[in-house]
Amino acid sequence: MWYLCVFYHRLLDYRKPEFESLADLFGAFGDKRSSDFNTQDKVLQWRLPKHHHPDSPFHFVHLPSEDVARKIANRSILVKGIYELWGEGNDFEELEEAVKSYPDERKLPYLEYESTFKITVDSFGKALSLQEQNERIQGLSYIPFKGRVNLKNPDHNFWLMETDENETNNGLPPVVKRRIFFGREIGGADRKLIPMYQLKTRNYLGPTAMDAEMAFLMANQAQAAPGKLVYDPFVGTGSILVSAAHFGAMTMGADIDIRVVRDGRGPDCNVWSNFKQYGLPMPIGLLRADNNLPPWRPGLKEVFDGIICDPPYGVRAGGRKSGGRKLLKGIVSPYTVPDDKRADHIPSTAAYTLVECVHDLLDLAARMLVMGGRLVFFYPVLREDGSVETHFPEHPCFKLVATSEQMLSSRYSRVLLTMVKTSLYTEELALAARIKHLEFRENHLKWLENGNLHSSVFSPADAESGDSKVSKESKLKYRGKYV
């Protein structure tokens, strides 16, 4: 059945990927079987209303049942509501004709005496006064409502929505004609989650803590749900795992910085206290681990249902791996930690390029994800002359199912990549992945190969003058847009 889906007008590139991930989670494409990972066409049918731009918040989507539609709407972060459309038109006369022609067997069960209802008037591209809203509600007198009005907790919520009828700037190209919709609400997003989990009220934060809204989107892309185990190999202060735990998933994380996962800023300000703050189940474990040298025993495979992470780009935080052994004075051999200092010893690290980091991440996911498990991570792309580098990392065990771009400045964007494991991990596929990685590293842009995104966004202030000798004391100048 076709339903009207109304999105929030934000993060436009993330709307459909999140929706389709949740549709897959709630069974819109049938049962998940291992034989279906390569053959099943998991694509929803979408269409636009008349005269609407693709960036419009209004879309029609075909779903197998109202139950699936309700589950998607109630779980989504970017879906404002999903509606059973009773009628639409370019004006109120056309809308009235469409509503009257809608089958009575679909309308009458929601218009009975015993039921309560509420009518909400909404608009996109303009604001309606309270008087205008009341006039539009009174204009629906041709619908035979028999129940009682209940504004707080109605049995059925009906929506009258319209777009702007003029060419004022509403964030989209001008619509030729306005469109009016009337329908019954199936479900809607709980946007109260965003202020509840906002970073400014969180106990423990770091410079790379993931925004709450984006963390929930990533958890939806990974299909976090009760009974699933989600892993973040760059856990930091745990923002991504908090969102996964909210949706009922078991969580586990790792970070190379032992001070983050062990100490935080004290017994009441650490990763664990973030979970206590929201009353969420604690992670089953937080490891001090190196993504370049994972701690898993040989032969251990298919443990996690999802891996969600934000690998270090090198702008706010650079990637680190084990290395840079300390030496004692007068000793050339590798440094050995004395027994009396082992408890508080912090292992030394070396630079970890982004290309190498992503290769290790894909190898870890190929080995440790279950079949059909999802890998969701951000990947930066450099903009040159308005174009975007779209050569993403690949692995023969995975199928790329969604890419969602978020422009951060005039110089670069980050893209949320969602991959699904479609093949079992074997040594032959691991070798093929290594070959792909070498080709990718050789052909990719130099700034990404060196893992030095920072130098692509910042440059010394004197660099633009043509002077090749730049003083070390030169102040860095931001070459992008402040966002």
MOMOGI-V770529 format. One record per run of one state. SS is the DSSP state (alpha for helix, beta for strand, coil for the rest). FROM is the first residue (numbers start at 1). TO is the last residue. Records with the same first field share a line. If there is no record, write none. Layout:
BEGIN
SS->FROM-TO + FROM-TO
END
This chain:
BEGIN
coil->1-1 + 8-11 + 26-33 + 37-45 + 48-57 + 63-65 + 76-78 + 90-91 + 102-103 + 111-115 + 125-129 + 139-147 + 150-155 + 164-179 + 188-191 + 197-198 + 202-211 + 222-228 + 233-238 + 247-249 + 256-257 + 264-270 + 278-284 + 289-289 + 291-292 + 294-303 + 310-319 + 323-338 + 342-348 + 352-353 + 385-386 + 389-397 + 408-411 + 422-426 + 444-445 + 450-452 + 461-462 + 466-475 + 479-483
beta->2-7 + 46-47 + 58-62 + 79-89 + 116-124 + 148-149 + 156-163 + 180-187 + 229-232 + 250-255 + 285-288 + 290-290 + 293-293 + 304-309 + 320-322 + 349-351 + 369-384 + 387-388 + 398-407 + 412-421 + 458-460 + 476-478
alpha->12-25 + 34-36 + 66-75 + 92-101 + 104-110 + 130-138 + 192-196 + 199-201 + 212-221 + 239-246 + 258-263 + 271-277 + 339-341 + 354-368 + 427-443 + 446-449 + 453-457 + 463-465
END
